[in-house]
């Protein structure tokens, strides 16, 4: 059940779609269905609609610093009026910011990013969205900012931001 906390809620609501990704045919059918929805959205003018997705991860291991490659995307302090650094920190550091039982561990990570509602269609490419905020649990509280790239995290919960 999604529980509203202040102005933002970290909702784990699911559309109920469960897929066994070990079977290629099932994955292909799932993607084809998602592409069909995206094409309908394109026809309806909703193909470019976005939402804010959150992902909660826990530290899995620390890699060698020299073995990490990639392009760094720096977190923004504000994604929209209600999704700003101070408001999100206030909620994350409140008593019950999630709609599930959870006690943060040192170096847990939560990322909030703007993503497209529908999968990409080859014939209709879209601009990459770099709207991202990230928070790390450190010394008993959530703090804003980036985490070291050599800290490898494992995702364990995700959902949509409802505001």
ZABA-867583 format. One record per atom (N, C-alpha, C, O): residue number from 0; atom name; x, y, z. Coordinates in nm, 2 decimals, padded with zeros to 4 digits, always signed. Atoms other than C-alpha are relative to their C-alpha. Layout:
N
   n atom   east  north     up
 NUM   CA      X      Y      Z
...
END
This chain:
163
   n atom   east  north     up
   0    N +00.08 -00.12 +00.00
   0   CA +00.00 +00.00 +00.00
   0    C +00.09 +00.12 +00.00
   0    O +00.19 +00.13 +00.08
   1    N -00.07 -00.12 +00.01
   1   CA +00.13 +00.34 -00.09
   1    C -00.04 +00.10 +00.11
   1    O -00.16 +00.12 +00.12
   2    N +00.03 -00.08 -00.12
   2   CA +00.15 +00.57 +00.21
   2    C +00.07 +00.14 -00.03
   2    O +00.19 +00.15 -00.05
   3    N -00.05 -00.13 +00.03
   3   CA +00.19 +00.95 +00.15
   3    C +00.07 +00.05 +00.13
   3    O +00.01 +00.05 +00.24
   4    N -00.08 -00.06 -00.11
   4   CA +00.46 +01.11 +00.37
   4    C +00.03 +00.14 -00.04
   4    O +00.10 +00.16 -00.14
   5    N -00.01 -00.14 +00.04
   5   CA +00.45 +01.49 +00.37
   5    C -00.05 +00.02 -00.14
   5    O -00.16 -00.01 -00.17
   6    N +00.04 -00.03 +00.13
   6   CA +00.45 +01.60 +00.01
   6    C +00.04 -00.11 -00.10
   6    O -00.01 -00.11 -00.22
   7    N -00.05 +00.10 +00.09
   7   CA +00.63 +01.30 -00.14
   7    C -00.01 -00.13 +00.06
   7    O +00.00 -00.15 +00.19
   8    N +00.00 +00.14 -00.06
   8   CA +00.59 +00.93 -00.10
   8    C +00.08 -00.09 -00.09
   8    O +00.08 -00.07 -00.21
   9    N -00.08 +00.09 +00.07
   9   CA +00.83 +00.66 -00.20
   9    C -00.09 -00.13 -00.01
   9    O -00.10 -00.21 +00.08
  10    N +00.10 +00.11 +00.02
  10   CA +00.58 +00.41 -00.34
  10    C +00.06 -00.12 -00.08
  10    O +00.12 -00.10 -00.18
  11    N -00.04 +00.12 +00.06
  11   CA +00.65 +00.05 -00.42
  11    C -00.11 -00.07 -00.08
  11    O -00.10 -00.19 -00.11
  12    N +00.12 +00.05 +00.07
  12   CA +00.32 +00.00 -00.60
  12    C +00.05 -00.07 -00.13
  12    O +00.13 -00.02 -00.20
  13    N -00.04 +00.08 +00.12
  13   CA +00.35 -00.26 -00.88
  13    C -00.12 -00.01 -00.09
  13    O -00.24 -00.01 -00.05
  14    N +00.11 +00.02 +00.09
  14   CA +00.15 -00.31 -01.19
  14    C -00.04 -00.15 -00.01
  14    O -00.12 -00.19 -00.09
  15    N +00.04 +00.14 -00.01
  15   CA +00.14 -00.68 -01.10
  15    C +00.07 -00.08 -00.11
  15    O +00.04 -00.21 -00.11
  16    N -00.06 +00.07 +00.11
  16   CA +00.34 -00.78 -01.41
  16    C +00.13 -00.07 +00.05
  16    O +00.23 -00.01 +00.08
  17    N -00.11 +00.08 -00.04
  17   CA +00.58 -01.07 -01.32
  17    C +00.04 -00.08 -00.12
  17    O -00.04 -00.14 -00.19
  18    N -00.06 +00.07 +00.12
  18   CA +00.81 -01.22 -01.58
  18    C +00.11 -00.09 +00.04
  18    O +00.20 -00.05 +00.12
  19    N -00.12 +00.08 -00.02
  19   CA +01.05 -01.51 -01.57
  19    C +00.10 +00.03 -00.11
  19    O +00.09 -00.02 -00.22
  20    N -00.10 -00.05 +00.10
  20   CA +01.35 -01.35 -01.74
  20    C +00.09 -00.11 -00.05
  20    O +00.18 -00.08 -00.13
  21    N -00.09 +00.11 +00.04
  21   CA +01.52 -01.69 -01.78
  21    C -00.04 -00.06 -00.14
  21    O +00.03 -00.14 -00.20
  22    N +00.05 +00.05 +00.13
  22   CA +01.31 -01.76 -02.09
  22    C +00.00 +00.11 -00.10
  22    O -00.08 +00.21 -00.09
  23    N -00.01 -00.10 +00.10
  23   CA +01.40 -01.56 -02.40
  23    C -00.13 +00.04 -00.07
  23    O -00.15 +00.15 -00.10
  24    N +00.13 -00.03 +00.07
  24   CA +01.06 -01.60 -02.56
  24    C -00.09 +00.09 +00.08
  24    O -00.16 +00.17 +00.03
  25    N +00.08 -00.08 -00.09
  25   CA +00.89 -01.46 -02.26
  25    C +00.05 +00.15 +00.01
  25    O -00.03 +00.24 +00.01
  26    N -00.06 -00.13 +00.00
  26   CA +01.13 -01.16 -02.25
  26    C -00.04 +00.07 -00.13
  26    O -00.08 +00.19 -00.13
  27    N +00.03 -00.06 +00.13
  27   CA +01.07 -01.10 -02.62
  27    C -00.15 +00.04 +00.00
  27    O -00.18 +00.15 -00.05
  28    N +00.14 -00.03 -00.01
  28   CA +00.69 -01.11 -02.57
  28    C -00.02 +00.12 +00.09
  28    O -00.10 +00.21 +00.05
  29    N +00.02 -00.11 -00.10
  29   CA +00.71 -00.88 -02.27
  29    C +00.05 +00.13 -00.07
  29    O -00.02 +00.23 -00.06
  30    N -00.05 -00.13 +00.06
  30   CA +00.92 -00.62 -02.47
  30    C -00.09 +00.04 -00.12
  30    O -00.11 +00.16 -00.13
  31    N +00.09 -00.03 +00.11
  31   CA +00.69 -00.65 -02.77
  31    C -00.12 +00.07 +00.05
  31    O -00.17 +00.17 -00.01
  32    N +00.11 -00.07 -00.06
  32   CA +00.40 -00.56 -02.55
  32    C +00.03 +00.14 +00.05
  32    O -00.05 +00.23 +00.02
  33    N -00.04 -00.13 -00.04
  33   CA +00.59 -00.27 -02.40
  33    C +00.01 +00.09 -00.12
  33    O -00.02 +00.21 -00.11
  34    N -00.02 -00.08 +00.12
  34   CA +00.68 -00.15 -02.75
  34    C -00.14 +00.04 -00.06
  34    O -00.15 +00.15 -00.11
  35    N +00.14 -00.03 +00.05
  35   CA +00.31 -00.17 -02.85
  35    C -00.06 +00.11 +00.08
  35    O -00.12 +00.21 +00.02
  36    N +00.05 -00.11 -00.08
  36   CA +00.22 +00.05 -02.56
  36    C +00.07 +00.13 -00.03
  36    O +00.00 +00.24 -00.04
  37    N -00.07 -00.12 +00.04
  37   CA +00.49 +00.29 -02.66
  37    C -00.04 +00.06 -00.13
  37    O -00.05 +00.18 -00.14
  38    N +00.05 -00.05 +00.13
  38   CA +00.37 +00.31 -03.02
  38    C -00.14 +00.07 +00.02
  38    O -00.16 +00.17 -00.04
  39    N +00.13 -00.06 -00.03
  39   CA +00.01 +00.38 -02.89
  39    C +00.02 +00.13 +00.07
  39    O -00.05 +00.23 +00.03
  40    N -00.03 -00.13 -00.07
  40   CA +00.16 +00.65 -02.66
  40    C +00.05 +00.10 -00.10
  40    O +00.02 +00.22 -00.09
  41    N -00.05 -00.09 +00.10
  41   CA +00.34 +00.80 -02.96
  41    C -00.12 +00.06 -00.08
  41    O -00.12 +00.18 -00.10
  42    N +00.12 -00.04 +00.07
  42   CA +00.01 +00.81 -03.15
  42    C -00.08 +00.10 +00.08
  42    O -00.15 +00.19 +00.02
  43    N +00.08 -00.08 -00.09
  43   CA -00.16 +00.97 -02.85
  43    C +00.07 +00.12 +00.05
  43    O +00.01 +00.20 +00.13
  44    N -00.07 -00.12 -00.05
  44   CA +00.11 +01.23 -02.79
  44    C +00.06 -00.02 +00.14
  44    O +00.10 +00.08 +00.20
  45    N -00.05 +00.02 -00.13
  45   CA +00.22 +01.07 -02.46
  45    C +00.14 -00.07 +00.01
  45    O +00.19 -00.11 +00.11
  46    N -00.12 +00.07 +00.01
  46   CA +00.54 +00.91 -02.58
  46    C +00.12 +00.06 +00.08
  46    O +00.21 +00.00 +00.12
  47    N -00.11 -00.07 -00.07
  47   CA +00.76 +01.18 -02.42
  47    C -00.03 +00.03 +00.15
  47    O +00.04 +00.10 +00.22
  48    N +00.04 -00.01 -00.14
  48   CA +00.58 +01.16 -02.08
  48    C +00.11 -00.06 +00.09
  48    O +00.16 -00.17 +00.05
  49    N -00.10 +00.05 -00.09
  49   CA +00.81 +01.11 -01.79
  49    C -00.06 -00.01 +00.14
  49    O -00.16 +00.04 +00.17
  50    N +00.04 +00.01 -00.14
  50   CA +00.79 +01.02 -01.42
  50    C +00.13 -00.01 +00.08
  50    O +00.24 -00.02 +00.02
  51    N -00.11 +00.01 -00.08
  51   CA +01.03 +01.01 -01.13
  51    C +00.01 -00.14 +00.07
  51    O -00.08 -00.18 +00.14
  52    N -00.02 +00.13 -00.06
  52   CA +01.17 +00.67 -01.03
  52    C +00.10 +00.00 +00.11
  52    O +00.20 +00.07 +00.09
  53    N -00.10 +00.01 -00.10
  53   CA +01.35 +00.59 -00.71
  53    C +00.05 -00.15 +00.01
  53    O -00.02 -00.24 -00.02
  54    N -00.06 +00.13 -00.01
  54   CA +01.59 +00.30 -00.66
  54    C +00.08 +00.00 +00.13
  54    O +00.17 +00.09 +00.15
  55    N -00.07 +00.01 -00.13
  55   CA +01.72 +00.19 -00.32
  55    C +00.09 -00.12 -00.02
  55    O +00.06 -00.23 -00.06
  56    N -00.10 +00.11 +00.02
  56   CA +02.04 -00.01 -00.32
  56    C +00.09 -00.01 +00.13
  56    O +00.10 +00.09 +00.21
  57    N -00.08 +00.03 -00.11
  57   CA +02.27 -00.16 -00.06
  57    C +00.14 -00.03 -00.05
  57    O +00.16 -00.08 -00.16
  58    N -00.14 +00.03 +00.04
  58   CA +02.65 -00.18 -00.07
  58    C +00.03 -00.14 -00.02
  58    O +00.00 -00.22 +00.08
  59    N -00.03 +00.14 +00.03
  59   CA +02.75 -00.51 -00.23
  59    C +00.15 -00.02 +00.03
  59    O +00.18 -00.12 +00.10
  60    N -00.14 +00.02 -00.02
  60   CA +03.13 -00.47 -00.24
  60    C +00.07 +00.12 -00.05
  60    O +00.02 +00.20 -00.12
  61    N -00.08 -00.11 +00.05
  61   CA +03.41 -00.22 -00.30
  61    C +00.10 -00.06 -00.10
  61    O +00.18 -00.15 -00.07
  62    N -00.09 +00.04 +00.11
  62   CA +03.59 -00.27 -00.63
  62    C +00.13 +00.07 +00.01
  62    O +00.14 +00.17 +00.08
  63    N -00.13 -00.08 +00.01
  63   CA +03.95 -00.17 -00.70
  63    C -00.03 +00.13 -00.07
  63    O -00.10 +00.13 -00.17
  64    N +00.03 -00.13 +00.05
  64   CA +03.94 +00.20 -00.77
  64    C +00.04 +00.01 -00.15
  64    O -00.03 +00.08 -00.23
  65    N -00.05 +00.00 +00.13
  65   CA +04.14 +00.15 -01.09
  65    C -00.08 -00.08 -00.10
  65    O -00.07 -00.06 -00.22
  66    N +00.07 +00.08 +00.09
  66   CA +03.89 -00.10 -01.23
  66    C -00.14 +00.06 -00.04
  66    O -00.21 -00.01 -00.12
  67    N +00.13 -00.06 +00.03
  67   CA +03.59 +00.13 -01.25
  67    C +00.01 +00.10 -00.11
  67    O +00.10 +00.19 -00.11
  68    N +00.01 -00.09 +00.12
  68   CA +03.51 +00.30 -01.58
  68    C -00.14 +00.05 -00.02
  68    O -00.23 -00.02 +00.02
  69    N +00.14 -00.05 +00.03
  69   CA +03.22 +00.51 -01.69
  69    C +00.00 +00.16 +00.00
  69    O +00.10 +00.22 +00.03
  70    N +00.02 -00.14 +00.00
  70   CA +03.09 +00.86 -01.73
  70    C -00.08 +00.04 +00.12
  70    O -00.18 -00.01 +00.15
  71    N +00.07 -00.04 -00.12
  71   CA +02.99 +01.04 -01.41
  71    C -00.11 +00.10 -00.03
  71    O -00.09 +00.19 -00.11
  72    N +00.11 -00.09 +00.01
  72   CA +02.65 +01.20 -01.40
  72    C -00.02 +00.06 +00.14
  72    O -00.05 -00.01 +00.23
  73    N +00.01 -00.06 -00.13
  73   CA +02.64 +01.45 -01.12
  73    C -00.14 +00.03 +00.04
  73    O -00.22 +00.07 -00.04
  74    N +00.13 -00.02 -00.04
  74   CA +02.33 +01.47 -00.91
  74    C -00.04 +00.15 +00.01
  74    O +00.05 +00.24 +00.03
  75    N +00.06 -00.13 -00.01
  75   CA +02.11 +01.78 -00.92
  75    C -00.06 +00.03 +00.13
  75    O -00.11 -00.06 +00.20
  76    N +00.06 -00.04 -00.13
  76   CA +01.99 +01.97 -00.62
  76    C -00.15 +00.02 -00.01
  76    O -00.22 +00.02 +00.09
  77    N +00.15 -00.02 +00.02
  77   CA +01.64 +02.02 -00.77
  77    C -00.04 -00.06 -00.13
  77    O +00.01 -00.04 -00.24
  78    N +00.06 +00.06 +00.12
  78   CA +01.44 +01.81 -01.01
  78    C -00.13 +00.07 -00.04
  78    O -00.16 +00.08 -00.16
  79    N +00.12 -00.08 +00.02
  79   CA +01.11 +02.00 -00.97
  79    C -00.03 +00.07 +00.13
  79    O +00.05 +00.06 +00.22
  80    N +00.03 -00.08 -00.12
  80   CA +00.94 +02.22 -00.71
  80    C +00.00 -00.09 +00.13
  80    O +00.06 -00.04 +00.23
  81    N +00.01 +00.08 -00.12
  81   CA +00.87 +01.93 -00.46
  81    C +00.12 -00.09 +00.01
  81    O +00.15 -00.14 +00.12
  82    N -00.12 +00.09 -00.01
  82   CA +01.18 +01.72 -00.55
  82    C +00.12 +00.09 +00.00
  82    O +00.19 +00.10 -00.10
  83    N -00.13 -00.07 -00.01
  83   CA +01.46 +01.93 -00.42
  83    C +00.08 -00.06 +00.12
  83    O +00.02 -00.13 +00.20
  84    N -00.09 +00.07 -00.10
  84   CA +01.75 +01.83 -00.20
  84    C -00.05 +00.01 +00.14
  84    O -00.05 -00.09 +00.21
  85    N +00.04 -00.02 -00.13
  85   CA +01.63 +01.98 +00.12
  85    C -00.13 -00.07 +00.04
  85    O -00.14 -00.13 +00.15
  86    N +00.13 +00.07 -00.03
  86   CA +01.27 +01.85 +00.10
  86    C +00.02 -00.15 +00.00
  86    O -00.04 -00.22 +00.09
  87    N -00.02 +00.14 +00.00
  87   CA +01.38 +01.50 +00.01
  87    C +00.08 -00.05 +00.12
  87    O +00.05 -00.15 +00.18
  88    N -00.07 +00.04 -00.12
  88   CA +01.64 +01.49 +00.29
  88    C -00.09 +00.01 +00.12
  88    O -00.08 -00.08 +00.21
  89    N +00.10 -00.01 -00.11
  89   CA +01.37 +01.60 +00.53
  89    C -00.08 -00.12 +00.01
  89    O -00.11 -00.18 +00.12
  90    N +00.09 +00.12 +00.00
  90   CA +01.15 +01.31 +00.43
  90    C +00.08 -00.12 +00.02
  90    O +00.04 -00.21 +00.10
  91    N -00.08 +00.12 -00.02
  91   CA +01.43 +01.05 +00.40
  91    C +00.04 -00.01 +00.15
  91    O +00.05 -00.13 +00.20
  92    N -00.04 +00.01 -00.13
  92   CA +01.54 +01.14 +00.75
  92    C -00.11 +00.00 +00.11
  92    O -00.09 +00.01 +00.23
  93    N +00.12 +00.01 -00.09
  93   CA +01.19 +01.13 +00.89
  93    C -00.02 -00.15 +00.05
  93    O +00.06 -00.23 +00.01
  94    N +00.02 +00.13 -00.07
  94   CA +01.05 +00.83 +01.09
  94    C -00.03 -00.11 -00.10
  94    O +00.02 -00.22 -00.09
  95    N +00.05 +00.10 +00.09
  95   CA +00.88 +00.64 +00.80
  95    C -00.01 +00.05 -00.14
  95    O -00.12 +00.07 -00.19
  96    N +00.02 -00.05 +00.14
  96   CA +00.96 +00.76 +00.45
  96    C -00.05 -00.09 -00.11
  96    O -00.09 -00.05 -00.21
  97    N +00.04 +00.11 +00.10
  97   CA +00.88 +00.43 +00.27
  97    C -00.13 -00.06 +00.04
  97    O -00.17 -00.06 +00.15
  98    N +00.12 +00.07 -00.03
  98   CA +00.57 +00.23 +00.24
  98    C +00.03 -00.15 +00.03
  98    O -00.06 -00.24 +00.01
  99    N -00.04 +00.14 -00.04
  99   CA +00.76 -00.09 +00.36
  99    C +00.09 +00.02 +00.12
  99    O +00.15 +00.12 +00.14
 100    N -00.09 +00.00 -00.12
 100   CA +00.96 -00.18 +00.67
 100    C +00.15 +00.00 -00.06
 100    O +00.18 -00.08 -00.14
 101    N -00.14 -00.01 +00.04
 101   CA +01.32 -00.07 +00.62
 101    C +00.08 +00.08 +00.10
 101    O +00.04 +00.18 +00.15
 102    N -00.10 -00.07 -00.09
 102   CA +01.62 +00.02 +00.84
 102    C +00.12 +00.02 -00.09
 102    O +00.18 -00.08 -00.13
 103    N -00.12 -00.02 +00.08
 103   CA +01.90 +00.18 +00.64
 103    C +00.13 -00.05 +00.06
 103    O +00.14 -00.05 +00.19
 104    N -00.13 +00.04 -00.04
 104   CA +02.25 +00.05 +00.66
 104    C +00.10 +00.10 -00.05
 104    O +00.08 +00.17 -00.15
 105    N -00.11 -00.08 +00.04
 105   CA +02.58 +00.24 +00.63
 105    C +00.03 -00.02 -00.15
 105    O +00.04 -00.13 -00.19
 106    N -00.03 +00.00 +00.14
 106   CA +02.64 +00.33 +00.26
 106    C -00.11 -00.05 -00.09
 106    O -00.09 -00.07 -00.21
 107    N +00.12 +00.03 +00.09
 107   CA +02.29 +00.24 +00.14
 107    C -00.01 +00.13 -00.09
 107    O +00.03 +00.24 -00.05
 108    N +00.01 -00.10 +00.10
 108   CA +02.20 +00.45 -00.16
 108    C -00.14 +00.01 -00.05
 108    O -00.20 -00.09 -00.08
 109    N +00.13 -00.02 +00.07
 109   CA +01.88 +00.60 -00.30
 109    C +00.03 +00.10 -00.11
 109    O +00.08 +00.21 -00.09
 110    N -00.01 -00.09 +00.12
 110   CA +01.87 +00.75 -00.65
 110    C -00.14 +00.03 -00.04
 110    O -00.23 -00.06 -00.05
 111    N +00.13 -00.04 +00.06
 111   CA +01.58 +00.95 -00.79
 111    C +00.03 +00.05 -00.13
 111    O +00.12 +00.14 -00.15
 112    N -00.03 -00.05 +00.13
 112   CA +01.58 +01.00 -01.16
 112    C -00.13 +00.01 -00.08
 112    O -00.23 -00.06 -00.06
 113    N +00.11 -00.01 +00.10
 113   CA +01.34 +01.12 -01.43
 113    C +00.02 -00.10 -00.11
 113    O +00.13 -00.10 -00.17
 114    N -00.01 +00.09 +00.11
 114   CA +01.27 +00.85 -01.68
 114    C -00.13 +00.01 -00.09
 114    O -00.23 +00.06 -00.04
 115    N +00.12 +00.01 +00.09
 115   CA +01.04 +00.80 -01.98
 115    C -00.10 -00.10 +00.05
 115    O -00.06 -00.21 +00.10
 116    N +00.11 +00.09 -00.04
 116   CA +00.71 +00.63 -01.91
 116    C +00.00 -00.12 -00.09
 116    O -00.04 -00.23 -00.04
 117    N +00.01 +00.11 +00.10
 117   CA +00.74 +00.41 -02.22
 117    C +00.14 -00.03 -00.06
 117    O +00.23 +00.06 -00.06
 118    N -00.12 +00.04 +00.06
 118   CA +01.02 +00.21 -02.38
 118    C +00.03 +00.08 -00.13
 118    O -00.06 +00.14 -00.19
 119    N -00.04 -00.07 +00.12
 119   CA +01.21 +00.37 -02.67
 119    C -00.03 -00.07 -00.13
 119    O -00.02 -00.20 -00.13
 120    N +00.03 +00.06 +00.14
 120   CA +01.10 +00.31 -03.03
 120    C +00.12 +00.04 -00.09
 120    O +00.16 +00.15 -00.10
 121    N -00.11 -00.02 +00.09
 121   CA +01.38 +00.27 -03.29
 121    C -00.02 +00.12 -00.09
 121    O +00.07 +00.19 -00.12
 122    N +00.03 -00.10 +00.10
 122   CA +01.20 +00.50 -03.53
 122    C -00.02 +00.14 +00.06
 122    O -00.04 +00.24 -00.02
 123    N +00.03 -00.13 -00.07
 123   CA +01.14 +00.77 -03.27
 123    C +00.10 +00.02 +00.12
 123    O +00.05 +00.01 +00.23
 124    N -00.10 -00.01 -00.11
 124   CA +01.46 +00.83 -03.07
 124    C -00.04 +00.13 +00.09
 124    O -00.09 +00.22 +00.04
 125    N +00.02 -00.11 -00.10
 125   CA +01.44 +01.06 -02.76
 125    C +00.13 +00.04 +00.06
 125    O +00.23 -00.03 +00.06
 126    N -00.12 -00.06 -00.07
 126   CA +01.69 +01.28 -02.58
 126    C +00.02 -00.08 +00.13
 126    O -00.08 -00.11 +00.20
 127    N -00.03 +00.06 -00.13
 127   CA +01.87 +01.12 -02.29
 127    C -00.03 +00.09 +00.11
 127    O +00.00 +00.21 +00.10
 128    N +00.04 -00.08 -00.11
 128   CA +01.74 +01.25 -01.96
 128    C +00.11 -00.02 +00.11
 128    O +00.14 -00.13 +00.16
 129    N -00.10 +00.00 -00.10
 129   CA +02.01 +01.34 -01.70
 129    C -00.05 +00.06 +00.13
 129    O +00.04 +00.10 +00.21
 130    N +00.05 -00.05 -00.12
 130   CA +01.78 +01.45 -01.42
 130    C +00.01 -00.11 +00.11
 130    O -00.06 -00.21 +00.10
 131    N -00.04 +00.10 -00.10
 131   CA +01.92 +01.26 -01.12
 131    C +00.03 +00.07 +00.13
 131    O +00.10 +00.17 +00.14
 132    N -00.04 -00.04 -00.14
 132   CA +01.94 +01.31 -00.74
 132    C +00.05 -00.13 +00.07
 132    O -00.01 -00.24 +00.04
 133    N -00.04 +00.12 -00.07
 133   CA +02.13 +01.07 -00.52
 133    C +00.03 +00.04 +00.15
 133    O +00.08 +00.15 +00.18
 134    N -00.01 -00.02 -00.14
 134   CA +02.15 +01.03 -00.14
 134    C +00.07 -00.13 +00.05
 134    O +00.03 -00.24 +00.01
 135    N -00.07 +00.12 -00.06
 135   CA +02.38 +00.80 +00.07
 135    C -00.03 +00.01 +00.15
 135    O -00.04 +00.11 +00.21
 136    N +00.01 +00.01 -00.14
 136   CA +02.32 +00.68 +00.42
 136    C +00.13 -00.01 +00.07
 136    O +00.21 -00.10 +00.04
 137    N -00.14 -00.01 -00.06
 137   CA +02.62 +00.78 +00.63
 137    C -00.01 +00.06 +00.14
 137    O -00.08 +00.16 +00.16
 138    N -00.01 -00.04 -00.14
 138   CA +02.68 +00.81 +01.00
 138    C -00.14 +00.03 +00.06
 138    O -00.16 +00.13 +00.13
 139    N +00.13 +00.00 -00.06
 139   CA +02.31 +00.75 +01.09
 139    C -00.10 +00.10 -00.06
 139    O -00.21 +00.12 -00.01
 140    N +00.09 -00.09 +00.07
 140   CA +02.15 +00.99 +00.84
 140    C +00.02 +00.00 -00.15
 140    O +00.13 -00.04 -00.20
 141    N -00.01 -00.01 +00.15
 141   CA +02.08 +01.04 +00.47
 141    C +00.07 +00.13 -00.03
 141    O +00.03 +00.24 +00.03
 142    N -00.07 -00.12 +00.04
 142   CA +02.31 +01.29 +00.30
 142    C -00.01 +00.01 -00.15
 142    O -00.01 -00.10 -00.22
 143    N +00.01 -00.02 +00.14
 143   CA +02.29 +01.44 -00.05
 143    C +00.14 -00.01 -00.06
 143    O +00.24 +00.02 +00.00
 144    N -00.12 +00.00 +00.07
 144   CA +02.56 +01.38 -00.31
 144    C +00.03 -00.13 -00.07
 144    O -00.05 -00.22 -00.08
 145    N -00.05 +00.12 +00.08
 145   CA +02.76 +01.13 -00.51
 145    C +00.06 -00.10 +00.10
 145    O +00.11 -00.06 +00.21
 146    N -00.07 +00.10 -00.08
 146   CA +02.90 +00.81 -00.38
 146    C +00.12 -00.04 -00.08
 146    O +00.13 -00.03 -00.21
 147    N -00.11 +00.04 +00.08
 147   CA +03.24 +00.67 -00.48
 147    C -00.03 -00.11 -00.10
 147    O -00.11 -00.20 -00.08
 148    N +00.03 +00.09 +00.11
 148   CA +03.23 +00.49 -00.81
 148    C +00.04 -00.14 +00.02
 148    O -00.02 -00.24 -00.03
 149    N -00.05 +00.14 -00.02
 149   CA +03.42 +00.19 -00.68
 149    C -00.09 -00.07 +00.11
 149    O -00.06 -00.19 +00.14
 150    N +00.10 +00.07 -00.09
 150   CA +03.13 +00.12 -00.43
 150    C -00.10 -00.06 -00.09
 150    O -00.18 +00.01 -00.15
 151    N +00.10 +00.07 +00.09
 151   CA +02.92 -00.14 -00.61
 151    C -00.12 -00.03 +00.08
 151    O -00.11 -00.10 +00.19
 152    N +00.13 +00.02 -00.07
 152   CA +02.56 -00.14 -00.50
 152    C -00.09 -00.10 -00.06
 152    O -00.08 -00.12 -00.19
 153    N +00.10 +00.09 +00.05
 153   CA +02.29 -00.40 -00.54
 153    C -00.14 +00.05 +00.03
 153    O -00.17 +00.08 +00.14
 154    N +00.13 -00.05 -00.01
 154   CA +01.94 -00.28 -00.61
 154    C -00.09 -00.10 +00.08
 154    O -00.08 -00.22 +00.05
 155    N +00.10 +00.09 -00.07
 155   CA +01.67 -00.42 -00.37
 155    C -00.14 +00.05 +00.01
 155    O -00.23 -00.02 +00.04
 156    N +00.14 -00.05 +00.01
 156   CA +01.37 -00.19 -00.40
 156    C +00.00 +00.12 -00.10
 156    O +00.10 +00.19 -00.11
 157    N +00.01 -00.12 +00.09
 157   CA +01.24 +00.06 -00.65
 157    C -00.15 +00.03 -00.01
 157    O -00.24 -00.05 +00.02
 158    N +00.14 -00.04 +00.02
 158   CA +00.92 +00.25 -00.73
 158    C -00.01 +00.14 -00.06
 158    O +00.09 +00.19 -00.11
 159    N +00.02 -00.13 +00.06
 159   CA +00.77 +00.57 -00.84
 159    C -00.02 +00.10 +00.11
 159    O -00.07 +00.07 +00.22
 160    N +00.02 -00.11 -00.10
 160   CA +00.77 +00.90 -00.66
 160    C -00.14 +00.06 -00.03
 160    O -00.18 +00.09 -00.14
 161    N +00.13 -00.05 +00.00
 161   CA +00.42 +01.02 -00.59
 161    C +00.00 +00.13 +00.07
 161    O +00.03 +00.14 +00.19
 162    N -00.01 -00.13 -00.07
 162   CA +00.39 +01.39 -00.51
 162    C -00.13 +00.08 -00.03
 162    O -00.15 +00.19 +00.02
END
